[in-house]
Amino acid sequence: MPSSPSPARSRAPRRAAPPAAEPVAVDTVDTSALERLAGYNIRRASLAIMALFAERMTAFDLKVASFSVLTLIAHNPGITSRQLCAVLAIQPPNLVAIVAALDARGALLRQPHPTDGRAVGLHLTPAGAELAATAGAAAEALEAEATDRLTAAERRTLQRLLQKIYG
């Protein structure tokens, strides 16, 4: 059976292309639209600090997550893996690798939990405590350096406000 011709489609008249705009050069980039966004400012500040942090922690062979785990164990002897995962928002398989690496370095030891027979408490060895102390001092020096344009009160306010966002 022969096909019937399709109905004609009406076409809107073509509009003339707008006149070509004059080429523009940007001398100063206006970032104000982004700077009104908390996420943008947080990310920019994080990038500035974390690049330096990663560089400084190479002297201790630590990454951000392993530094965080080491620091929490130092300040919370007996903390469990479950607690570390919850506080740091780390997936258990990732934490296992971090704990294994710290254990291989002789930085921590595992002891039975005093009230939960299924759990193991993590503790630092003397070498781990020394590593935590020296890496912690380097991190504190970096923080002071990175926030040197802020007063002490402004630093405390910034920390409090950031904690309100993620807390």
C-alpha positions as CSV (number, residue, x, y, z in Angstrom):
1,M,0.0,0.0,0.0
2,P,1.5,3.4,-1.0
3,S,2.3,5.7,1.9
4,S,0.4,8.9,2.1
5,P,2.4,12.1,2.0
6,S,3.1,13.6,5.4
7,P,1.4,16.8,6.2
8,A,3.4,19.8,5.5
9,R,5.0,21.3,8.6
10,S,4.9,25.0,9.0
11,R,8.1,26.6,9.5
12,A,8.7,29.7,11.5
13,P,10.4,32.4,9.5
14,R,14.1,32.4,10.0
15,R,15.4,35.1,12.1
16,A,18.4,37.0,11.2
17,A,21.5,36.2,13.3
18,P,22.3,38.8,15.8
19,P,25.1,41.1,14.9
20,A,28.4,39.7,16.0
21,A,29.5,41.1,19.3
22,E,32.7,42.9,19.6
23,P,35.4,40.7,21.0
24,V,35.9,41.3,24.7
25,A,39.0,40.8,26.8
26,V,38.7,40.1,30.5
27,D,41.4,41.8,32.6
28,T,40.0,41.0,36.0
29,V,37.9,38.0,36.6
30,D,34.7,38.7,38.6
31,T,34.3,35.7,41.0
32,S,31.6,37.4,43.1
33,A,28.9,35.0,41.9
34,L,30.9,32.1,43.2
35,E,32.2,33.8,46.3
36,R,28.6,34.1,47.6
37,L,28.5,30.3,47.8
38,A,29.6,28.7,51.0
39,G,30.6,25.5,49.2
40,Y,32.9,27.4,46.8
41,N,34.6,29.2,49.7
42,I,35.0,26.1,51.7
43,R,36.4,24.2,48.8
44,R,38.9,27.0,47.9
45,A,40.1,27.2,51.5
46,S,40.4,23.4,51.7
47,L,42.4,23.3,48.5
48,A,44.8,25.9,49.8
49,I,45.3,24.1,53.1
50,M,45.2,20.5,52.0
51,A,47.9,20.9,49.3
52,L,50.3,22.1,51.9
53,F,49.1,19.5,54.4
54,A,49.8,16.7,52.0
55,E,53.2,18.1,51.2
56,R,54.1,18.4,54.9
57,M,52.8,15.0,55.8
58,T,55.0,13.3,53.2
59,A,57.9,13.7,55.7
60,F,55.9,11.4,58.0
61,D,54.6,9.1,55.3
62,L,51.0,10.0,56.2
63,K,48.0,10.9,54.2
64,V,45.1,12.9,55.5
65,A,43.1,9.8,56.5
66,S,46.0,8.1,58.2
67,F,46.9,11.3,60.0
68,S,43.3,11.6,61.2
69,V,43.2,7.9,62.4
70,L,46.6,8.3,64.2
71,T,45.5,11.5,65.9
72,L,42.2,10.1,67.1
73,I,43.9,7.0,68.5
74,A,46.4,9.2,70.2
75,H,43.6,11.2,71.9
76,N,41.2,8.3,72.4
77,P,43.3,5.2,73.5
78,G,41.1,2.1,73.1
79,I,39.0,3.6,70.3
80,T,37.4,0.9,68.1
81,S,37.4,0.6,64.3
82,R,33.7,1.1,64.3
83,Q,34.0,4.4,66.2
84,L,36.7,5.6,63.8
85,C,34.6,4.8,60.8
86,A,31.6,6.7,62.3
87,V,33.6,9.8,63.3
88,L,35.7,10.1,60.1
89,A,33.0,8.8,57.7
90,I,35.4,6.2,56.4
91,Q,34.2,2.9,54.9
92,P,35.4,-0.1,56.9
93,P,37.5,-1.6,54.1
94,N,39.4,1.7,53.8
95,L,40.0,1.9,57.5
96,V,41.3,-1.7,57.6
97,A,44.0,-0.7,55.1
98,I,44.9,2.4,57.1
99,V,45.1,0.4,60.4
100,A,47.1,-2.3,58.8
101,A,49.6,0.2,57.4
102,L,50.0,1.9,60.8
103,D,50.3,-1.6,62.4
104,A,53.0,-2.5,59.9
105,R,54.9,0.6,60.9
106,G,54.8,-0.4,64.5
107,A,52.7,2.6,65.4
108,L,49.8,0.8,67.0
109,L,48.7,-2.3,68.8
110,R,45.3,-3.9,69.2
111,Q,44.0,-4.9,72.6
112,P,40.8,-6.6,73.7
113,H,38.0,-4.2,74.4
114,P,37.2,-4.2,78.2
115,T,33.4,-4.4,77.8
116,D,32.8,-5.7,74.3
117,G,34.3,-9.1,73.7
118,R,33.8,-8.7,69.9
119,A,35.6,-5.4,69.7
120,V,39.3,-4.5,69.7
121,G,40.7,-1.3,71.1
122,L,43.4,0.5,69.2
123,H,46.3,2.0,71.1
124,L,49.6,3.7,70.0
125,T,52.9,2.2,70.7
126,P,55.7,4.6,71.9
127,A,56.8,4.9,68.3
128,G,53.2,5.7,67.3
129,A,52.8,8.3,70.0
130,E,56.0,9.9,68.8
131,L,54.8,9.9,65.2
132,A,51.4,11.4,66.3
133,A,53.2,14.1,68.3
134,T,55.6,15.2,65.6
135,A,53.0,15.0,62.8
136,G,50.5,16.8,65.0
137,A,53.0,19.6,65.7
138,A,53.6,20.0,62.0
139,A,49.9,20.1,61.3
140,E,49.4,22.8,64.0
141,A,52.3,24.8,62.5
142,L,50.7,24.5,59.1
143,E,47.3,25.6,60.4
144,A,48.8,28.7,62.1
145,E,50.6,29.5,58.9
146,A,47.6,29.0,56.6
147,T,45.4,31.1,58.8
148,D,47.9,33.8,59.7
149,R,45.6,36.5,58.3
150,L,43.0,35.6,61.0
151,T,43.0,36.7,64.6
152,A,42.8,33.9,67.2
153,A,39.1,34.8,67.8
154,E,38.4,34.6,64.0
155,R,40.1,31.2,63.9
156,R,37.9,29.9,66.7
157,T,34.8,31.4,65.0
158,L,35.7,29.9,61.7
159,Q,36.2,26.5,63.3
160,R,32.9,26.8,65.1
161,L,31.0,27.8,61.9
162,L,32.5,25.0,59.8
163,Q,31.6,22.5,62.5
164,K,28.0,23.8,62.4
165,I,27.9,23.0,58.7
166,Y,29.1,19.4,58.9
167,G,28.0,18.6,62.5
